[in-house]
């Protein structure tokens, strides 16, 4: 699976989706307490804006050897740390959403250009400093594709707009979610649900 292609494909789907959102809807409901604008801000921050910075920052060694390890670390982190991270993420989402201005689609296209240009300048096995620690580029970038796919689906649901990913991009992110579930103790529950053998518990999540 070409992780570079799936990242670009997910980014293009996100940009197209945002271009179809009426400006009047941006301050409407998004996800939880977030407005739709806040949700766009979080997606830009987590999946686009940080990519050039992370790819430019080399790490001395690998701390997280697989993509699923990135999300597993967040799941297993101390409660206080997770709470602080969520508060910071919410503040950043609102600030970034505001910065998108009156034409979010144009701003997002600019960030996609910067992210893909940065990706073209690194090798698959370069080790970069991510928020979870040193990771190979080929292991970290799928976590950003995951953010694009999941939050684009959130945006589409909030805006009441259709969205469609190509099978390879969707397969990559779905498989990553399953591997996170397996690593954090929910693998069998997930497998049984996907094969029609039982529902997921209320509130079940791999993030």
Protein Blocks (a to p, Z undefined) as FASTA:
>chain_A
ZZklmmmmmmmmmmmmmmmpcfklmmmcfehjbcfklmmmmmmmmmmmmmmmmmmmccfb
dfblbfklmmmmmmmpcfklmmmmmmmmmmmmmmmmmmnmmmlmlmmmmmmmmmmmmmmm
pcfklccddfkbpcdfklmmmmmmmmmmmmmmmmmmmnopacdddfklmmmmmmmmmmmm
mmnopmmmmmmmmnopaccdehiafZZ
